[in-house]
Amino acid sequence: MLILADVLPGPVLVMGATILIGAELLVTLGEALLLWWMKWSSFPRALLDSVVMNITSGFLGTFLGVMMAIPLISLGGLPEILRVLIAFLPYWFMTVAIEGVVLLLLRQKPPRQTWITVLKVNLISYSLLIPSLLWLLSQG
């Protein structure tokens, strides 16, 4: 049993990282399809834009997310589902802000069109992510 406890964290970390990377790839592909569907650009260009904006928001979001997690810890008395929903709102605003700026810098499209596109893409993306996360939380 002691040996299992010593080696278990390695596979758990690898599985967790694999799941996280897989989810990020699915989100990136899904958002690229949404950008293309909304006639943002051709699919290869939409895929490139989605990759750049998701990598940027992923890195910046990790740093900012840690800063935001500190106040969320004080919500410890609330049910887990409610804490997840409360936490997703600032993350959604942060994602929209970061990805909007990235798309403004990548493409010289009108700001109004860019922000509306980013808002729609992230509304759809998060409307799929939240139920998925809530389902995962209910399983364990």
Buried (B, 14 or more C-beta within 10 A) or exposed (E): EEEEEEEEEEEEEEEEEEEEEEEBEBBBBBBBBBBBEBEBBEEEBBBBBBBBBBEBBBEBBEEBBEEBEEEBEEEEEEEEEEBBBEBBEBBBEBBBBBBBBBBBEBBEEEEEEBBEBBBBBBEBBBEEBBEEBBEEEEEE
